[in-house]
Amino acid sequence: MVFKVLSTEKYRIAHSYISPNAFFALVGDALISGHSLSVVRMGDGEAHILRHTAQAAPDALCDVYDVDWRKRMGIEGITNQELRRRILDAGNNVDYFAPSVSGLTRSAYDLYEFFEPRTHYVDNFFVNVWTDEMKAELFKAAGRVLLLHANRGLADAMQIRARDKLGVKVEYLELNSWTQTERVLKQGILSEAKLVVFAGGPASKYLATDLASCGAAPRVVLDLGNTTDKWTFA
């Protein structure tokens, strides 16, 4: 992270961040207490999309970055208006919002202007800081976990290792496109998993709020993004 003089608002925001270890305690508390908790992480990709869609025709298909990136992120074929709505809904409605800390000093990562101000933010690097032992404790506390992800092979690896090493059942729902989100939500609500971990791309992050609060019991929902492969207990 580069240094720069912070504005009064950025200074306030810097003081408001919850550390990865403190957030781990909050997540653990929610799991064992049976409370719902949801967190969504965002970075330079979402910041670029929000700036792009603010200037683009609302009903036109989003052409941000290139087609390979859009397919990889699951947003190919979505309109600017719908993608923008989904991202804003995710950041404003989730229990804990984790915009990149780099946004304090680097404009490409600065997301704060797009979302309603919060009293607290979560350090988005919590997924990198938590150790395998910490992740294992969360899985064991949950007993059953639901994974939403595009990669079936990654899901297989997590299911096998979580079962063999931790005695934890991992359910899997494929999520590789914005067109699947409503179906995944309906199926996910039926799951008995107490912990949901997912990587859904910019257009599917809004699932976190409903998956945490709907269904037979409250859930903890963690947006892992591109770090999900580090959660397979290899």
PAMARMAR-617967 format. One line per field, with one value per residue (C-alpha): residue number from 0; residue in three letters; x, y, z. Coordinates in Angstrom, 1 decimal. Example, Ala and Ser with C-alpha at 12.3 -4.5 7.8 and 13.67 -1.06 7.14 Angstrom:
<pts>
nr (0	1)
rest (ALA	SER)
xx (12.3	13.7)
yy (-4.5	-1.1)
zz (7.8	7.1)
</pts>
This chain:
<pts>
nr (0	1	2	3	4	5	6	7	8	9	10	11	12	13	14	15	16	17	18	19	20	21	22	23	24	25	26	27	28	29	30	31	32	33	34	35	36	37	38	39	40	41	42	43	44	45	46	47	48	49	50	51	52	53	54	55	56	57	58	59	60	61	62	63	64	65	66	67	68	69	70	71	72	73	74	75	76	77	78	79	80	81	82	83	84	85	86	87	88	89	90	91	92	93	94	95	96	97	98	99	100	101	102	103	104	105	106	107	108	109	110	111	112	113	114	115	116	117	118	119	120	121	122	123	124	125	126	127	128	129	130	131	132	133	134	135	136	137	138	139	140	141	142	143	144	145	146	147	148	149	150	151	152	153	154	155	156	157	158	159	160	161	162	163	164	165	166	167	168	169	170	171	172	173	174	175	176	177	178	179	180	181	182	183	184	185	186	187	188	189	190	191	192	193	194	195	196	197	198	199	200	201	202	203	204	205	206	207	208	209	210	211	212	213	214	215	216	217	218	219	220	221	222	223	224	225	226	227	228	229	230	231	232	233)
rest (MET	VAL	PHE	LYS	VAL	LEU	SER	THR	GLU	LYS	TYR	ARG	ILE	ALA	HIS	SER	TYR	ILE	SER	PRO	ASN	ALA	PHE	PHE	ALA	LEU	VAL	GLY	ASP	ALA	LEU	ILE	SER	GLY	HIS	SER	LEU	SER	VAL	VAL	ARG	MET	GLY	ASP	GLY	GLU	ALA	HIS	ILE	LEU	ARG	HIS	THR	ALA	GLN	ALA	ALA	PRO	ASP	ALA	LEU	CYS	ASP	VAL	TYR	ASP	VAL	ASP	TRP	ARG	LYS	ARG	MET	GLY	ILE	GLU	GLY	ILE	THR	ASN	GLN	GLU	LEU	ARG	ARG	ARG	ILE	LEU	ASP	ALA	GLY	ASN	ASN	VAL	ASP	TYR	PHE	ALA	PRO	SER	VAL	SER	GLY	LEU	THR	ARG	SER	ALA	TYR	ASP	LEU	TYR	GLU	PHE	PHE	GLU	PRO	ARG	THR	HIS	TYR	VAL	ASP	ASN	PHE	PHE	VAL	ASN	VAL	TRP	THR	ASP	GLU	MET	LYS	ALA	GLU	LEU	PHE	LYS	ALA	ALA	GLY	ARG	VAL	LEU	LEU	LEU	HIS	ALA	ASN	ARG	GLY	LEU	ALA	ASP	ALA	MET	GLN	ILE	ARG	ALA	ARG	ASP	LYS	LEU	GLY	VAL	LYS	VAL	GLU	TYR	LEU	GLU	LEU	ASN	SER	TRP	THR	GLN	THR	GLU	ARG	VAL	LEU	LYS	GLN	GLY	ILE	LEU	SER	GLU	ALA	LYS	LEU	VAL	VAL	PHE	ALA	GLY	GLY	PRO	ALA	SER	LYS	TYR	LEU	ALA	THR	ASP	LEU	ALA	SER	CYS	GLY	ALA	ALA	PRO	ARG	VAL	VAL	LEU	ASP	LEU	GLY	ASN	THR	THR	ASP	LYS	TRP	THR	PHE	ALA)
xx (0.0	1.3	1.3	-0.7	-2.4	-5.8	-8.9	-11.0	-13.4	-10.7	-9.1	-12.4	-12.7	-9.2	-10.0	-13.2	-11.8	-12.2	-9.0	-9.0	-8.5	-11.3	-13.6	-12.7	-14.0	-17.2	-17.7	-17.0	-19.5	-22.2	-21.6	-21.8	-24.5	-26.8	-26.8	-26.8	-23.8	-22.9	-19.8	-19.0	-15.6	-14.9	-11.9	-10.7	-12.9	-16.1	-14.7	-14.0	-17.4	-19.2	-17.4	-17.9	-21.7	-22.2	-21.3	-22.7	-26.2	-28.2	-29.9	-26.8	-24.9	-21.9	-18.6	-16.2	-12.7	-12.7	-15.0	-12.7	-12.7	-16.4	-17.0	-14.6	-16.4	-19.8	-21.1	-21.2	-24.6	-25.8	-26.9	-25.0	-28.1	-28.6	-25.0	-24.7	-27.9	-26.6	-23.3	-24.8	-27.4	-24.7	-22.5	-25.4	-27.4	-24.8	-24.1	-20.4	-18.9	-15.2	-14.1	-10.4	-8.3	-6.1	-8.9	-7.8	-4.8	-5.3	-8.0	-8.4	-9.6	-11.6	-15.2	-16.4	-18.0	-20.5	-21.9	-23.7	-21.2	-20.8	-19.7	-17.4	-15.7	-14.0	-10.4	-10.9	-7.7	-9.2	-9.4	-5.6	-4.7	-6.8	-4.7	-5.7	-6.3	-8.7	-10.6	-10.8	-12.3	-15.0	-15.8	-16.0	-18.1	-20.5	-20.6	-22.1	-20.9	-22.4	-20.0	-21.1	-18.4	-17.8	-15.2	-16.4	-12.9	-12.3	-15.6	-14.6	-11.3	-12.9	-15.6	-13.2	-10.6	-13.2	-14.8	-11.6	-9.7	-12.4	-15.5	-17.4	-19.9	-19.6	-22.6	-22.0	-24.0	-22.5	-22.4	-20.6	-22.9	-25.2	-28.1	-27.8	-28.1	-31.9	-31.9	-28.9	-30.6	-33.7	-31.7	-29.3	-32.1	-33.1	-29.7	-29.1	-25.6	-24.7	-21.8	-21.8	-18.6	-18.8	-17.2	-19.8	-18.3	-19.6	-23.1	-23.8	-22.4	-25.9	-26.8	-24.9	-27.7	-30.6	-28.7	-27.7	-31.2	-33.6	-34.1	-34.8	-32.0	-29.6	-26.4	-22.9	-22.1	-18.5	-17.5	-14.1	-13.7	-10.5	-9.0	-11.4	-8.7	-6.9	-9.9	-9.5	-7.3	-4.6)
yy (0.0	3.5	6.4	9.5	12.2	10.9	13.1	13.4	10.8	8.4	8.9	7.9	4.9	3.7	3.7	1.8	-1.4	-4.7	-6.7	-10.3	-11.9	-9.8	-10.7	-14.4	-14.1	-12.5	-15.3	-18.0	-16.4	-16.4	-20.0	-21.4	-19.0	-19.7	-16.1	-15.1	-13.2	-12.3	-10.6	-9.5	-8.5	-6.1	-4.6	-2.9	-5.0	-3.8	-0.2	-0.2	-1.7	0.9	3.8	2.2	1.6	5.1	6.5	3.7	3.2	1.5	-1.1	-1.9	-5.1	-4.5	-4.4	-3.8	-5.3	-8.1	-11.0	-13.6	-11.6	-11.1	-14.9	-15.7	-13.4	-14.6	-11.3	-11.9	-10.9	-8.7	-5.1	-2.2	-1.3	-4.8	-5.4	-2.1	-2.7	-6.1	-4.8	-1.9	-4.1	-6.5	-3.8	-1.9	-4.8	-7.3	-7.4	-6.8	-5.0	-5.6	-3.1	-3.3	-1.5	-0.4	2.0	4.3	5.4	4.0	5.4	2.3	0.4	3.2	1.9	4.1	6.8	4.3	2.8	4.0	4.9	2.3	2.5	-0.5	-2.2	-5.6	-5.9	-7.7	-9.6	-11.7	-14.6	-14.5	-14.0	-16.8	-20.0	-23.5	-24.3	-21.3	-22.4	-26.0	-24.7	-22.9	-26.0	-28.2	-25.7	-25.6	-29.4	-29.0	-26.5	-25.3	-24.2	-22.1	-22.0	-22.4	-25.2	-28.7	-30.0	-27.5	-28.6	-32.3	-31.5	-29.5	-32.2	-35.1	-33.4	-31.8	-35.3	-37.2	-34.7	-32.9	-35.2	-32.3	-32.7	-30.1	-29.6	-28.0	-25.8	-24.7	-20.9	-19.6	-17.0	-14.2	-16.1	-18.9	-16.7	-17.0	-20.8	-21.1	-19.0	-21.2	-24.4	-22.9	-21.8	-25.5	-26.5	-27.4	-26.1	-23.6	-22.1	-21.0	-20.2	-18.8	-17.2	-15.8	-12.9	-9.3	-10.1	-12.8	-11.3	-10.1	-13.7	-13.5	-11.5	-13.8	-17.0	-15.8	-14.8	-17.1	-20.8	-23.1	-21.6	-18.6	-19.1	-17.6	-16.6	-15.8	-14.3	-16.0	-14.9	-16.0	-17.3	-20.3	-22.7	-22.0	-23.4	-27.0	-28.2	-29.5)
zz (0.0	-0.9	1.5	1.0	3.0	3.9	3.7	6.9	5.6	4.6	8.0	9.7	7.4	8.2	11.9	11.3	9.8	11.7	11.6	10.1	13.6	15.2	12.3	12.8	16.3	15.1	12.5	15.0	17.5	14.8	14.0	17.5	18.6	15.6	14.3	10.7	9.3	5.8	4.3	0.8	-0.5	-3.4	-5.1	-8.2	-10.5	-8.9	-8.7	-12.4	-13.3	-11.2	-12.9	-16.3	-15.8	-14.4	-17.9	-20.1	-21.6	-18.9	-21.2	-23.2	-22.5	-20.2	-22.3	-19.4	-19.9	-22.5	-23.2	-21.6	-18.4	-18.5	-19.0	-16.2	-13.9	-14.9	-16.2	-20.0	-21.4	-18.4	-18.9	-17.3	-15.3	-13.9	-13.1	-11.3	-9.3	-8.2	-7.0	-5.1	-3.5	-2.4	-0.8	0.8	2.2	3.5	7.2	6.8	3.8	3.0	0.3	-0.5	2.1	-0.9	-1.7	1.1	-0.9	-4.5	-6.7	-8.7	-5.6	-4.1	-3.6	-0.7	-2.8	-4.3	-1.2	1.9	4.7	7.4	11.0	10.4	7.5	7.3	6.1	2.8	3.2	6.0	3.5	3.0	6.7	8.2	8.5	7.5	11.2	11.5	8.4	9.7	13.0	11.1	9.0	12.1	14.0	11.1	10.6	7.2	4.5	1.2	-1.6	-4.5	-7.2	-11.0	-10.7	-10.2	-9.7	-6.9	-5.3	-5.5	-3.8	-1.0	-0.5	-0.3	2.0	4.3	4.7	5.2	7.3	9.2	9.1	7.5	4.7	1.9	-0.5	-3.9	-6.2	-9.5	-10.0	-13.0	-14.5	-13.4	-15.1	-12.4	-9.3	-8.7	-9.2	-6.9	-4.3	-4.3	-4.0	-1.4	0.9	1.1	2.3	6.0	5.9	8.6	6.7	3.0	1.2	-2.3	-5.3	-7.6	-9.4	-9.2	-10.3	-7.7	-4.5	-3.5	-2.8	0.5	2.3	1.4	1.9	5.4	6.6	4.6	5.1	8.1	10.2	10.2	8.3	8.0	4.4	3.4	0.0	-0.7	-4.3	-6.1	-2.8	-2.7	-3.9	-0.7	1.3	-0.1	2.8	0.5)
</pts>
